[in-house]
């Protein structure tokens, strides 16, 4: 203050005006700095509050991501999702067919289905895609309702597949699934995988599906009840039964009730390649049973040899004496 007073004495009123201006500008700068400090304090507090609110959300999101990763790593989600889509879609959006007619399902080879060479459908994916074809056939033919009513189970007991030509990536295909034969315990399916652009059969398979808790004849009797669709043999893998000479004018139709299904069992024709598949199952079963018998006989012989060993016999004689 003394310095300012001396300057005013030397320079007079002009120095007083300049001093006021400078002091005013200094006060305004201080006010501006204070206001900016207050504003910056308020913004920083708001940002901290927002960050504090976002941290729990981020933690919960990371928890969901970890759960999703664990589920995807431990469960084949795509398989169960496709199974749900085909079962619900076949029941609600696809027309009903006769149990002896074949159904067609469609798909496309994606990058999830290709093999190590990254060019065509993996061999195991053929059988996986055939599962969806059987699901579609079981629900469209009403066999699923028959299985649930009889409280039975359908288990795949055997399968054989022949790969004729690769299905390349992004190639659309169709799977035709139908019944070709059944006996007292099992139903035999034929499934053909064909490419849509040339209708070429890329793979064909036979599958033996064993019914636990009921017989195939009872299932077919339940499945044909209430069926009002066409009874022609155009979409079947089973050749129609041969008619007699007196019945050449009679139209051959699919069995529509339980009695016709039962009579059809005696007239059905077994394809030669299916006969080879049946023989394979029988001989494979006999071989396994024989190996078990041999193993059991060998173990029994070893036990007898150990029981009749010289050491044990000498001990018995010593105790007897």
C-alpha positions as CSV (number, residue, x, y, z in Angstrom):
1,X,0.0,0.0,0.0
2,X,2.9,2.4,0.8
3,X,4.3,1.8,-2.7
4,X,1.0,2.6,-4.3
5,X,0.7,5.8,-2.3
6,X,4.1,7.0,-3.3
7,X,3.4,6.4,-7.0
8,X,0.2,8.4,-6.7
9,X,2.1,11.3,-5.1
10,X,4.6,11.3,-8.0
11,X,2.2,10.8,-11.0
12,X,-1.0,12.3,-9.7
13,X,-4.5,11.3,-10.8
14,X,-3.4,9.3,-13.9
15,X,-1.6,6.8,-11.6
16,X,-4.8,6.5,-9.4
17,X,-6.9,5.6,-12.5
18,X,-4.3,3.0,-13.6
19,X,-4.1,1.5,-10.1
20,X,-7.9,1.2,-9.9
21,X,-8.0,-0.5,-13.3
22,X,-5.3,-2.9,-12.3
23,X,-6.8,-3.7,-8.9
24,X,-10.2,-4.2,-10.6
25,X,-8.7,-6.6,-13.2
26,X,-6.9,-8.5,-10.4
27,X,-10.1,-8.8,-8.4
28,X,-12.0,-10.0,-11.5
29,X,-9.3,-12.6,-12.2
30,X,-9.4,-13.8,-8.6
31,X,-13.2,-14.1,-8.9
32,X,-12.9,-16.0,-12.1
33,X,-10.4,-18.3,-10.7
34,X,-12.6,-18.9,-7.7
35,X,-15.6,-19.5,-9.8
36,X,-13.7,-21.9,-12.1
37,X,-12.3,-23.7,-9.0
38,X,-15.9,-24.1,-7.7
39,X,-17.1,-25.3,-11.1
40,X,-14.3,-27.8,-11.4
41,X,-15.1,-29.0,-7.9
42,X,-18.7,-29.6,-8.8
43,X,-17.9,-31.4,-12.1
44,X,-15.3,-33.6,-10.4
45,X,-17.8,-34.6,-7.8
46,X,-20.4,-35.5,-10.4
47,X,-17.9,-37.5,-12.4
48,X,-16.9,-39.4,-9.3
49,X,-20.5,-40.1,-8.5
50,X,-21.1,-41.4,-12.0
51,X,-18.0,-43.6,-11.9
52,X,-19.1,-45.0,-8.5
53,X,-22.5,-45.8,-10.0
54,X,-20.9,-47.5,-13.1
55,X,-18.5,-49.7,-11.2
56,X,-21.2,-52.1,-9.8
57,X,-22.8,-52.3,-13.2
58,X,-19.4,-53.2,-14.8
59,X,-18.8,-55.8,-12.1
60,X,-22.2,-57.4,-12.7
61,X,-21.6,-57.4,-16.4
62,X,-18.3,-59.1,-16.0
63,X,-20.0,-61.7,-13.8
64,X,-22.5,-62.4,-16.5
65,X,-19.8,-62.7,-19.1
66,X,-17.9,-65.2,-17.0
67,X,-21.0,-67.3,-16.5
68,X,-21.7,-67.2,-20.3
69,X,-18.1,-68.3,-21.0
70,X,-18.4,-71.2,-18.5
71,X,-21.7,-72.3,-19.9
72,X,-20.4,-72.2,-23.5
73,X,-17.3,-74.1,-22.5
74,X,-19.1,-76.9,-20.6
75,X,-22.3,-77.3,-22.6
76,X,-22.9,-77.6,-26.4
77,X,-25.4,-74.7,-26.4
78,X,-25.8,-74.8,-30.2
79,X,-27.0,-78.5,-30.1
80,X,-29.6,-77.9,-27.4
81,X,-30.8,-74.7,-29.1
82,X,-31.2,-76.5,-32.5
83,X,-33.0,-79.3,-30.8
84,X,-35.4,-76.9,-29.2
85,X,-36.0,-75.1,-32.5
86,X,-36.6,-78.3,-34.4
87,X,-38.9,-79.9,-31.9
88,X,-41.0,-76.8,-31.4
89,X,-41.0,-75.9,-35.1
90,X,-41.9,-79.4,-36.2
91,X,-44.8,-79.6,-33.7
92,X,-46.3,-76.2,-34.4
93,X,-45.3,-75.2,-37.9
94,X,-44.9,-78.3,-40.0
95,X,-47.6,-80.6,-41.3
96,X,-48.3,-84.1,-39.9
97,X,-47.1,-87.1,-42.0
98,X,-47.7,-90.8,-41.8
99,X,-45.2,-92.8,-39.7
100,X,-44.0,-94.7,-42.7
101,X,-43.4,-91.6,-44.8
102,X,-40.0,-89.8,-44.6
103,X,-39.5,-86.2,-43.6
104,X,-37.0,-83.7,-44.9
105,X,-35.0,-81.2,-42.8
106,X,-32.7,-78.5,-44.2
107,X,-29.5,-76.9,-43.2
108,X,-26.3,-75.2,-44.4
109,X,-22.7,-76.0,-43.7
110,X,-21.2,-73.2,-41.5
111,X,-17.8,-72.6,-40.1
112,X,-18.8,-74.3,-36.9
113,X,-19.3,-77.6,-38.8
114,X,-16.1,-77.8,-40.9
115,X,-13.2,-80.2,-40.3
116,X,-9.5,-79.6,-39.8
117,X,-9.0,-78.8,-43.4
118,X,-11.5,-75.9,-43.2
119,X,-13.3,-77.0,-46.4
120,X,-16.1,-79.4,-45.8
121,X,-18.5,-80.8,-43.2
122,X,-16.9,-82.9,-40.5
123,X,-17.8,-86.6,-40.4
124,X,-19.2,-86.4,-36.9
125,X,-21.4,-83.5,-37.9
126,X,-23.3,-85.8,-40.3
127,X,-24.6,-87.9,-37.4
128,X,-25.2,-84.7,-35.3
129,X,-27.4,-83.3,-38.1
130,X,-29.2,-86.6,-38.5
131,X,-30.3,-86.2,-34.8
132,X,-32.4,-83.2,-35.8
133,X,-33.9,-85.1,-38.7
134,X,-35.1,-87.9,-36.4
135,X,-36.5,-85.3,-34.0
136,X,-38.5,-83.8,-36.8
137,X,-39.7,-87.2,-38.0
138,X,-40.8,-88.3,-34.5
139,X,-42.8,-85.2,-33.8
140,X,-44.4,-84.9,-37.3
141,X,-45.5,-88.5,-37.3
142,X,-47.0,-88.3,-33.7
143,X,-44.5,-91.0,-32.5
144,X,-43.5,-88.6,-29.8
145,X,-47.0,-88.7,-28.3
146,X,-47.1,-92.4,-28.6
147,X,-43.8,-92.7,-26.7
148,X,-45.0,-90.3,-24.0
149,X,-48.3,-92.2,-23.6
150,X,-46.6,-95.6,-23.3
151,X,-44.0,-94.0,-21.0
152,X,-41.2,-95.6,-23.1
153,X,-37.8,-94.5,-24.3
154,X,-36.2,-94.5,-27.8
155,X,-32.5,-95.2,-27.6
156,X,-30.0,-95.4,-30.6
157,X,-28.4,-98.8,-30.2
158,X,-26.4,-99.0,-33.5
159,X,-25.6,-97.0,-36.6
160,X,-23.6,-97.3,-39.8
161,X,-22.9,-94.5,-42.2
162,X,-21.3,-94.3,-45.7
163,X,-19.8,-91.0,-46.9
164,X,-20.1,-90.7,-50.6
165,X,-19.0,-87.1,-51.3
166,X,-18.0,-84.1,-49.1
167,X,-20.4,-81.3,-48.2
168,X,-18.4,-78.1,-48.7
169,X,-18.7,-75.0,-46.5
170,X,-21.7,-72.8,-47.1
171,X,-23.4,-75.5,-49.1
172,X,-27.1,-76.0,-48.4
173,X,-28.3,-79.6,-47.8
174,X,-31.3,-81.7,-46.9
175,X,-31.7,-84.8,-44.8
176,X,-34.4,-87.3,-45.6
177,X,-35.4,-89.4,-42.6
178,X,-37.7,-92.4,-42.7
179,X,-38.5,-95.8,-41.2
180,X,-37.5,-98.8,-43.3
181,X,-38.0,-101.7,-41.0
182,X,-38.9,-102.7,-37.4
183,X,-38.9,-105.9,-35.4
184,X,-40.2,-106.8,-31.9
185,X,-37.9,-104.4,-30.1
186,X,-36.4,-101.9,-32.5
187,X,-37.2,-99.4,-35.3
188,X,-34.7,-99.0,-38.1
189,X,-34.2,-95.6,-39.7
190,X,-32.7,-94.7,-43.0
191,X,-31.3,-91.2,-43.4
192,X,-29.9,-89.7,-46.6
193,X,-27.9,-86.4,-46.7
194,X,-28.2,-84.7,-50.1
195,X,-27.0,-81.4,-51.5
196,X,-29.8,-79.2,-52.8
197,X,-28.1,-77.8,-55.9
198,X,-27.6,-81.2,-57.6
199,X,-29.8,-83.5,-55.4
200,X,-26.8,-85.8,-55.0
201,X,-26.8,-88.1,-51.9
202,X,-23.5,-87.2,-50.1
203,X,-24.0,-89.6,-47.2
204,X,-26.4,-92.4,-46.2
205,X,-26.9,-94.1,-42.9
206,X,-28.9,-96.9,-41.1
207,X,-29.7,-96.5,-37.4
208,X,-31.2,-99.0,-35.0
209,X,-33.5,-97.3,-32.4
210,X,-34.5,-99.6,-29.6
211,X,-37.8,-99.0,-27.8
212,X,-37.6,-99.5,-24.0
213,X,-41.0,-100.1,-22.4
214,X,-43.1,-100.9,-25.4
215,X,-42.9,-102.5,-28.9
216,X,-42.7,-100.7,-32.2
217,X,-46.0,-102.2,-33.3
218,X,-47.8,-100.5,-30.4
219,X,-46.1,-97.2,-31.2
220,X,-47.2,-97.3,-34.8
221,X,-50.8,-98.2,-33.8
222,X,-50.9,-95.1,-31.6
223,X,-49.2,-92.9,-34.2
224,X,-51.7,-93.7,-37.0
225,X,-54.7,-92.8,-34.9
226,X,-56.3,-89.6,-36.2
227,X,-54.1,-89.3,-39.3
228,X,-56.1,-87.8,-42.2
229,X,-53.4,-87.1,-44.6
230,X,-52.5,-88.8,-47.9
231,X,-51.8,-92.6,-47.8
232,X,-49.7,-92.9,-50.9
233,X,-46.3,-94.6,-51.1
234,X,-44.6,-91.7,-52.9
235,X,-42.6,-90.4,-49.9
236,X,-41.5,-93.7,-48.3
237,X,-38.3,-95.7,-48.1
238,X,-40.3,-98.9,-47.8
239,X,-41.4,-100.6,-51.1
240,X,-45.1,-101.2,-51.2
241,X,-46.3,-104.7,-50.6
242,X,-46.9,-106.8,-53.7
243,X,-50.6,-107.3,-54.6
244,X,-52.1,-110.5,-55.8
245,X,-53.1,-111.2,-59.3
246,X,-56.8,-110.6,-58.4
247,X,-56.0,-107.3,-56.8
248,X,-54.3,-105.6,-59.8
249,X,-57.0,-102.9,-59.9
250,X,-56.8,-102.2,-56.1
251,X,-54.8,-99.1,-55.1
252,X,-52.0,-99.8,-52.7
253,X,-52.2,-97.5,-49.6
254,X,-50.4,-97.0,-46.4
255,X,-51.8,-98.8,-43.3
256,X,-54.3,-96.5,-41.6
257,X,-55.2,-98.4,-38.4
258,X,-53.8,-100.9,-36.0
259,X,-55.0,-104.0,-37.9
260,X,-53.5,-102.9,-41.2
261,X,-50.2,-102.1,-39.4
262,X,-50.1,-105.5,-37.9
263,X,-50.9,-107.2,-41.2
264,X,-48.3,-105.1,-42.9
265,X,-45.6,-106.6,-40.6
266,X,-46.0,-109.9,-42.3
267,X,-45.7,-108.6,-45.9
268,X,-42.9,-106.0,-45.5
269,X,-39.8,-106.4,-47.6
270,X,-36.3,-106.0,-46.1
271,X,-33.7,-104.4,-48.4
272,X,-30.5,-106.4,-48.9
273,X,-28.2,-103.7,-47.5
274,X,-30.4,-103.5,-44.4
275,X,-30.1,-107.3,-44.1
276,X,-26.3,-106.9,-44.0
277,X,-26.8,-104.3,-41.2
278,X,-29.0,-106.7,-39.2
279,X,-26.5,-109.5,-39.6
280,X,-23.7,-107.2,-38.5
281,X,-25.6,-106.4,-35.3
282,X,-26.3,-110.0,-34.6
283,X,-22.7,-111.2,-35.2
284,X,-21.3,-108.3,-33.2
285,X,-23.6,-109.2,-30.3
286,X,-22.5,-112.8,-30.5
287,X,-18.9,-111.9,-30.6
288,X,-19.2,-109.7,-27.5
289,X,-21.0,-112.4,-25.6
290,X,-18.5,-115.0,-26.7
291,X,-15.6,-112.8,-25.5
292,X,-17.3,-112.3,-22.2
293,X,-17.8,-116.1,-21.9
294,X,-14.2,-116.8,-22.7
295,X,-13.1,-114.1,-20.3
296,X,-15.3,-115.6,-17.5
297,X,-14.1,-119.2,-18.3
298,X,-10.4,-118.0,-18.3
299,X,-10.9,-116.3,-14.9
300,X,-12.6,-119.5,-13.5
301,X,-9.8,-121.7,-14.8
302,X,-7.2,-119.4,-13.2
303,X,-9.0,-119.6,-9.9
304,X,-9.1,-123.3,-10.1
305,X,-5.4,-123.5,-10.9
306,X,-4.6,-121.3,-7.9
307,X,-6.8,-123.4,-5.6
308,X,-5.2,-126.7,-6.8
309,X,-1.6,-125.4,-6.6
310,X,1.1,-127.8,-5.1
311,X,1.8,-125.4,-2.1
312,X,-1.8,-125.4,-1.0
313,X,-2.2,-129.2,-1.5
314,X,1.0,-129.9,0.6
315,X,-0.4,-127.6,3.3
316,X,-3.6,-129.6,3.3
317,X,-1.7,-133.0,3.6
318,X,0.4,-131.6,6.5
319,X,-2.7,-130.5,8.4
320,X,-4.3,-133.9,7.8
321,X,-1.3,-135.8,9.1
